[in-house]
Amino acid sequence: MFKKVLIANRGEIALRVIRACKELNIPTVAIHSEVDATTLYVKKADESCLVGPGPVAGYLNLYRIVDLAKQKGADAIHPGYGFLAENHEFAEACIENGITFIGPTPKAIKEMGDKIFARQMMKRAGIQVVPGVEHGINSITEAENIAREIGYPVMLKASAGGGGRGLRLCRSQEDLHKYFDMARSESLKAFGKDDVYLEKYIEAPRHIEFQILADNYGNTVHLGERDCSIQRRHQKLIEVAPSPFMDSDMRKKMGEDAVRAAKTVGYTNAGTVEFLVDKNKNYYFLEMNTRIQVEHTITEEITGIDIVKEMIKIAAGEKLSVTQDNIEISGSAIECRINAEDPRNNFLPTTGRITAYYSPGGFGVRIDGNVYRGYVVPSYYDSMLAKMTVWGRTWEEAVARTARSLDEFVIRGVKTTIPFYRMILRDESFKKGEFDTHYIENSINGLVYEDEQEKIDLVFTIAAAISAHSHS
């Protein structure tokens, strides 16, 4: 096992990795910016060091991070998600310096990070992909010809895309002209390359992903699916596992395809194979994420498998602790991403100091977070404050328990998605498991709520008004 692990990330995922390492008796090193110096994950790590300069650049400085690992005597690095997690050059730099990268090989990261190459590989493996092209498009004329052949609507996608960037829906030739250069420019800025391609747009699909684990001895398993259909602008908000949409036969077939996809590229460690599923339950390979996912928690809850610990043990040369035959799915789990956003203002991120923080508890309730009362939400990072994961023996119990937990969750000082989620959990379509990727945009006008005001806030407001009046 490793002598020491450096976590090349921040926030809740850094804390998640620290906790897994502690259970494996592995000392940890946290890196942090000046902004993050006093945050929870830094306090929980055995050691910490400033990665700077600036609030973001340090987390992306792969050479600085590798040097820090060597200085601290860390023989492994866990990249978390985001930042450098899917950067094959970072993985290569770790290996070249005698440090184990806790994740897949640089080759797998590079190949599956290229969406066009990934499509080509899946077609060779006999896995259905969304109708489209397997090469980059360099001119609007070529794009027009391909779109005409595929038939509108089409999705214009960055080859190196992810997180909804470099992605545009085109319902007409006018849309294609409008978005072509925009998508290429966005792709270049976000990923360093402007390659784009076209796929047929599937109307109102389900977004289904399968969690994969693979060791270095040829053993590959899936841990069932997650339904990530509830999203806003291609950003996931609520995820559930297993999907209420799936039956056992479909789960078996898709799971086998997910395993075959991983084996086709010689994949090792943890990853996710993502599919789009149409209304007739036809499914198509979408992409593969070569890292831990934000929503891995719901899979852990329904399988009892600690995915982060499995990642560490696989990277240390151990075999998988499970086989496909002894993986059992128990109950249902729901994850809500508690974001510092204002749903009533187009989900605009909000910043400020958290003046009150009370997280829910009770049977089947798990909180993964890095914030607390007095924490100042910065403007430099992702808006997620915490992840609330709730398990129930049945889908109905999981829904009821999640609704109860959201009622208990109190965060004041910044606007959050909590009130919006409360409405979703009480929506009849959601409770019936009837949702697709258009659920939010189709339902948002019906998911209305009033901004909450705690009685104590009202007292403070009145007191402040009285004080201001008395000094006027």
C-alpha positions in Angstrom: 0.0 0.0 0.0 1.1 3.6 -0.5 3.2 5.5 2.1 1.4 8.8 1.5 -1.2 10.2 -0.9 -1.4 13.8 -2.2 -4.8 14.9 -3.3 -4.6 17.1 -6.3 -8.0 18.8 -5.8 -10.0 20.8 -3.3 -13.4 20.9 -1.6 -15.7 18.0 -0.9 -13.9 15.5 -3.2 -10.6 16.2 -1.5 -12.2 15.5 1.9 -13.8 12.4 0.5 -10.4 11.0 -0.6 -8.9 12.0 2.7 -11.5 10.0 4.6 -10.9 6.9 2.4 -7.2 7.2 3.0 -7.7 7.4 6.7 -9.6 4.2 6.7 -6.7 2.6 4.8 -4.2 4.1 7.3 -2.5 6.2 4.6 -1.3 9.7 5.5 -2.5 12.5 3.2 -1.3 15.8 1.8 -3.8 18.5 0.8 -2.9 21.2 -1.6 -4.7 24.6 -1.3 -4.9 28.1 -2.7 -4.7 31.1 -0.5 -8.5 31.2 -0.6 -8.8 27.6 0.6 -6.2 27.8 3.3 -8.7 27.5 6.2 -11.2 25.2 4.7 -12.4 21.9 6.1 -10.5 19.5 3.9 -7.2 21.2 4.6 -7.8 20.9 8.4 -8.6 17.1 8.0 -5.5 16.2 6.0 -2.3 15.1 7.8 -0.3 17.7 5.9 -1.0 20.7 3.6 0.8 23.0 1.4 0.1 26.1 -0.7 -0.1 25.4 -4.4 -0.6 28.9 -5.7 -0.3 31.4 -7.2 -3.8 32.6 -7.5 -7.1 30.9 -6.6 -7.3 28.6 -9.6 -4.0 28.4 -11.5 -2.2 26.4 -8.8 -4.7 23.6 -9.1 -3.9 23.4 -12.8 -0.1 23.5 -12.4 0.7 19.9 -12.9 4.5 20.4 -12.6 4.1 22.3 -9.3 1.8 19.6 -7.9 4.2 16.7 -8.9 7.1 18.7 -7.3 5.1 19.1 -4.1 4.3 15.4 -4.0 8.0 14.6 -4.2 8.9 17.2 -1.6 6.3 15.7 0.8 7.3 12.1 0.1 4.0 11.2 -1.4 4.2 8.1 -3.6 0.7 8.5 -5.1 -1.6 11.3 -6.3 -5.4 11.2 -6.4 -6.8 13.7 -8.9 -10.4 13.8 -7.8 -12.7 15.2 -10.5 -12.3 18.4 -12.5 -9.0 20.4 -12.7 -6.4 17.8 -13.9 -8.4 14.6 -13.3 -8.7 13.9 -17.1 -5.4 15.4 -18.2 -3.2 12.6 -19.6 -0.1 14.8 -19.4 -0.6 15.0 -15.6 -0.9 11.2 -15.4 2.3 10.9 -17.5 4.2 13.4 -15.3 3.3 11.4 -12.2 4.5 8.2 -13.7 7.7 9.8 -15.1 8.5 11.0 -11.6 7.9 7.6 -9.9 4.5 8.6 -8.5 1.4 6.4 -8.9 -1.5 8.2 -10.6 -4.7 6.9 -8.9 -6.8 6.5 -12.0 -6.6 5.0 -15.5 -3.5 5.0 -17.7 -2.5 8.2 -19.6 -3.3 6.3 -22.9 -6.9 5.5 -21.7 -7.4 9.1 -20.6 -6.2 10.5 -23.9 -8.1 8.1 -26.1 -11.5 8.3 -24.2 -11.2 12.0 -23.7 -11.3 12.3 -27.5 -15.0 11.9 -28.2 -14.5 11.2 -31.9 -12.0 8.5 -31.2 -14.2 7.0 -28.5 -17.1 6.8 -30.9 -14.8 5.0 -33.4 -13.7 2.5 -30.7 -17.3 1.8 -29.6 -18.5 1.1 -33.1 -15.6 -1.4 -33.6 -16.7 -3.1 -30.3 -20.3 -3.4 -31.7 -21.8 -0.9 -29.3 -24.5 1.4 -30.8 -23.5 5.1 -31.0 -25.7 8.1 -31.7 -25.9 8.5 -35.5 -23.2 11.0 -36.6 -19.7 11.4 -37.9 -16.4 9.9 -36.6 -14.2 12.8 -37.7 -13.6 16.4 -36.9 -15.4 19.1 -39.0 -13.4 22.1 -40.1 -15.8 24.1 -42.2 -19.3 25.3 -42.0 -19.9 23.9 -45.5 -18.9 20.4 -44.4 -21.1 20.8 -41.3 -24.1 21.8 -43.5 -23.7 18.8 -45.7 -23.4 16.4 -42.8 -26.4 17.9 -40.9 -28.5 17.6 -44.1 -27.6 14.0 -44.4 -28.2 13.2 -40.7 -31.3 15.3 -40.5 -32.1 18.1 -38.1 -32.0 18.6 -35.2 -28.3 17.8 -34.6 -25.9 18.3 -31.7 -22.7 20.3 -32.4 -20.1 18.9 -30.0 -16.5 19.6 -29.1 -14.3 16.5 -29.6 -12.6 17.1 -26.3 -15.8 18.3 -24.6 -17.3 17.8 -21.2 -19.4 19.6 -18.6 -21.7 21.0 -21.3 -19.0 23.2 -22.9 -18.5 23.3 -26.6 -22.0 21.8 -27.0 -24.8 23.4 -29.0 -28.3 22.1 -30.2 -29.0 23.1 -33.8 -32.6 22.7 -35.0 -32.0 24.4 -38.3 -29.3 25.5 -40.7 -29.5 29.0 -39.2 -28.7 27.6 -35.8 -25.7 25.7 -37.3 -24.4 29.0 -38.8 -25.0 30.8 -35.5 -23.2 28.2 -33.2 -20.5 26.7 -35.4 -17.7 29.2 -34.7 -19.0 29.7 -31.2 -18.7 26.0 -30.3 -15.2 25.9 -31.8 -14.0 28.9 -29.9 -15.5 27.7 -26.6 -13.8 24.3 -27.2 -10.4 25.9 -27.9 -10.7 28.0 -24.8 -11.8 25.2 -22.5 -9.8 22.2 -23.9 -7.0 23.7 -26.1 -8.4 22.3 -29.3 -11.2 23.4 -31.6 -12.2 20.1 -33.2 -16.0 19.7 -33.4 -18.3 17.0 -34.8 -22.0 16.4 -35.3 -24.4 13.9 -33.9 -28.2 13.3 -34.4 -30.1 15.0 -31.6 -32.2 12.5 -29.6 -35.4 14.1 -28.4 -36.2 13.8 -24.6 -33.7 11.1 -23.8 -32.7 9.6 -20.4 -29.1 10.1 -19.4 -28.0 6.8 -18.0 -24.4 6.0 -16.9 -22.8 2.8 -15.6 -20.1 2.8 -13.0 -17.0 0.7 -14.0 -14.2 -0.8 -11.9 -11.3 -2.6 -13.5 -8.1 -3.9 -12.0 -4.7 -4.6 -13.6 -5.4 -8.3 -14.0 -8.2 -8.2 -16.6 -11.1 -8.1 -14.1 -13.8 -5.6 -15.0 -17.2 -5.1 -13.4 -20.0 -2.6 -13.4 -21.8 -1.4 -10.3 -25.2 -0.8 -11.9 -26.5 2.4 -13.4 -27.2 6.0 -12.3 -30.0 8.1 -13.9 -28.7 11.6 -14.4 -31.5 13.0 -16.5 -32.4 15.8 -14.2 -30.1 18.5 -15.4 -30.0 22.2 -16.3 -28.0 23.4 -19.3 -26.3 19.9 -19.4 -25.3 20.3 -15.7 -26.6 17.5 -13.5 -28.6 18.5 -10.5 -30.3 15.4 -9.1 -29.1 11.8 -9.7 -30.8 8.5 -8.8 -29.7 4.9 -8.7 -30.9 2.6 -9.9 -33.0 4.3 -12.6 -36.8 3.9 -12.2 -36.9 3.7 -16.0 -34.8 0.5 -16.2 -35.8 -3.2 -16.0 -33.4 -6.1 -15.1 -33.0 -7.3 -18.7 -32.1 -3.8 -19.9 -29.7 -3.3 -17.0 -28.0 -6.6 -17.7 -27.5 -5.8 -21.4 -26.3 -2.2 -20.9 -24.0 -3.3 -18.1 -22.4 -5.9 -20.3 -21.9 -3.2 -23.0 -20.4 -0.9 -20.5 -17.9 -3.6 -19.4 -17.1 -4.3 -23.0 -16.5 -0.7 -23.7 -14.0 -0.5 -20.8 -12.2 -3.7 -21.9 -12.1 -2.5 -25.5 -9.7 0.3 -24.5 -7.9 -1.7 -21.8 -9.3 0.5 -19.1 -8.2 0.2 -15.5 -9.4 1.8 -12.2 -12.7 3.6 -11.9 -14.6 5.1 -14.8 -18.1 5.8 -16.1 -19.7 4.7 -19.4 -22.5 7.1 -20.4 -25.5 6.4 -22.6 -28.5 8.2 -24.0 -31.7 6.2 -24.0 -34.7 7.2 -26.1 -38.4 6.7 -25.3 -38.4 3.3 -26.9 -35.5 2.2 -24.7 -33.0 2.2 -27.5 -29.7 3.2 -26.1 -26.6 4.8 -27.6 -23.1 5.3 -26.3 -22.5 8.9 -25.4 -19.0 9.1 -23.8 -16.7 7.7 -21.1 -15.5 9.7 -18.1 -12.1 8.6 -17.0 -12.3 9.7 -13.4 -14.5 9.5 -10.2 -17.9 11.1 -10.7 -19.5 13.6 -8.4 -22.5 11.3 -8.1 -20.5 8.1 -7.2 -22.1 8.3 -3.7 -25.5 6.9 -4.8 -23.8 3.9 -6.3 -21.9 3.3 -3.1 -25.2 3.5 -1.2 -26.9 0.8 -3.3 -24.0 -1.5 -3.6 -22.1 -1.1 -0.3 -18.8 -0.7 -2.2 -16.5 2.2 -1.4 -15.4 3.3 -4.9 -12.7 5.6 -3.7 -11.0 2.9 -1.6 -11.3 0.5 -4.6 -9.5 3.1 -6.7 -6.7 3.4 -4.3 -6.3 -0.4 -3.9 -6.4 -1.0 -7.6 -3.7 1.6 -8.1 -1.6 -0.1 -5.4 -1.7 -3.3 -7.5 -4.5 -5.2 -5.7 -7.2 -7.2 -7.4 -10.8 -6.2 -7.3 -12.4 -7.1 -4.1 -15.7 -8.1 -5.9 -16.8 -10.1 -8.9 -19.8 -9.3 -11.1 -21.7 -12.2 -9.6 -21.5 -11.0 -6.0 -22.4 -7.4 -6.7 -26.0 -6.8 -5.4 -28.1 -3.7 -5.8 -30.1 -2.9 -2.7 -32.8 -0.2 -2.5 -32.7 3.2 -4.1 -30.6 6.3 -3.6 -31.0 9.9 -4.6 -28.3 12.6 -4.6 -29.0 16.3 -4.6 -26.2 18.7 -5.5 -26.7 21.6 -3.0 -25.4 24.5 -5.1 -24.9 28.2 -4.2 -27.2 29.2 -7.1 -30.4 31.2 -7.4 -32.9 29.1 -9.3 -35.2 32.1 -9.7 -32.5 34.0 -11.5 -31.6 31.5 -14.1 -29.5 29.5 -11.6 -27.0 32.4 -11.3 -24.2 31.4 -8.9 -24.2 33.3 -5.6 -21.4 34.2 -3.2 -21.1 35.4 0.4 -20.7 34.2 3.9 -22.8 31.3 5.2 -24.5 32.7 8.3 -26.2 29.4 9.3 -25.6 25.8 8.4 -27.7 22.9 9.7 -27.4 19.6 7.7 -30.0 16.9 7.9 -29.5 13.5 9.5 -31.2 10.3 10.4 -31.2 6.8 8.9 -30.0 6.6 5.3 -28.8 10.2 5.1 -25.3 11.1 4.0 -23.7 14.5 3.6 -20.5 15.1 1.6 -19.5 18.7 1.9 -16.8 21.2 2.8 -18.7 24.1 4.1 -19.8 25.3 7.5 -21.2 28.3 9.4 -18.9 31.3 8.7 -17.5 29.8 5.4 -17.2 32.4 2.7 -18.4 31.0 -0.7 -15.8 32.2 -3.3 -16.5 33.1 -6.9 -13.6 31.2 -8.3 -14.8 27.6 -8.1 -17.8 25.3 -8.9 -20.9 26.4 -7.0 -21.6 23.1 -5.3 -21.6 23.5 -1.5 -22.5 19.9 -0.5 -24.0 16.6 -1.8 -26.9 15.1 0.0 -27.3 11.4 -0.6 -30.3 9.6 0.7 -31.0 5.8 0.6 -34.3 4.0 1.0 -35.3 0.3 0.7 -37.7 1.4 -2.1 -37.9 4.2 -4.6 -40.9 5.6 -2.7 -39.1 5.5 0.6 -36.0 7.2 -0.9 -38.2 10.0 -2.3 -40.0 10.5 1.0 -36.7 10.5 3.0 -35.1 12.9 0.6 -38.0 15.3 0.8 -37.8 15.1 4.6 -34.1 15.7 4.6 -34.4 18.8 2.3 -36.9 20.2 4.8 -34.2 19.8 7.5 -31.4 21.3 5.4 -30.7 24.9 6.4 -28.1 27.1 4.7 -28.4 30.9 5.1 -26.4 33.8 3.8 -26.4 32.7 0.2 -29.2 31.5 -2.1 -29.2 27.8 -2.8 -31.0 25.1 -4.8 -32.6 23.6 -1.7 -36.0 25.3 -2.0 -36.1 24.3 -5.7 -35.3 20.7 -4.9 -38.1 20.6 -2.3 -40.6 21.4 -5.1 -39.1 18.7 -7.4 -39.3 16.0 -4.7 -43.0 16.8 -4.3 -43.7 16.9 -8.0 -45.9 13.9 -9.1 -43.9 13.3 -12.3 -40.7 13.0 -10.3 -42.3 10.8 -7.6 -43.5 8.4 -10.4 -40.0 8.3 -11.9 -41.3 10.0 -15.1 -38.5 12.4 -16.1 -36.0 12.9 -18.9 -33.3 15.5 -19.7 -36.0 18.1 -20.5 -37.7 17.7 -17.1 -36.4 21.0 -15.6 -37.1 23.2 -18.6 -40.6 21.6 -19.0 -41.5 21.8 -15.3 -39.7 24.9 -14.1 -42.7 27.2 -14.4 -44.7 24.8 -12.2 -41.9 24.4 -9.6 -42.5 27.8 -8.0 -41.7 28.7 -4.4 -41.4 31.7 -2.1 -38.0 32.7 -0.8 -37.7 31.5 2.8 -37.1 33.7 5.7 -36.4 32.2 9.1 -38.0 33.9 12.1 -34.5 34.8 13.5 -33.6 36.5 10.2 -36.7 38.6 10.6 -35.7 39.5 14.1 -32.3 40.6 12.9 -33.8 42.6 10.1 -36.2 44.5 12.4 -33.4 45.1 14.9 -31.1 46.5 12.2 -33.9 48.8 11.0 -34.6 50.0 14.6 -30.9 50.6 15.1 -30.6 52.5 11.9 -33.6 54.6 12.7 -32.4 55.4 16.2 -29.1 56.7 14.9 -30.6 58.8 12.1 
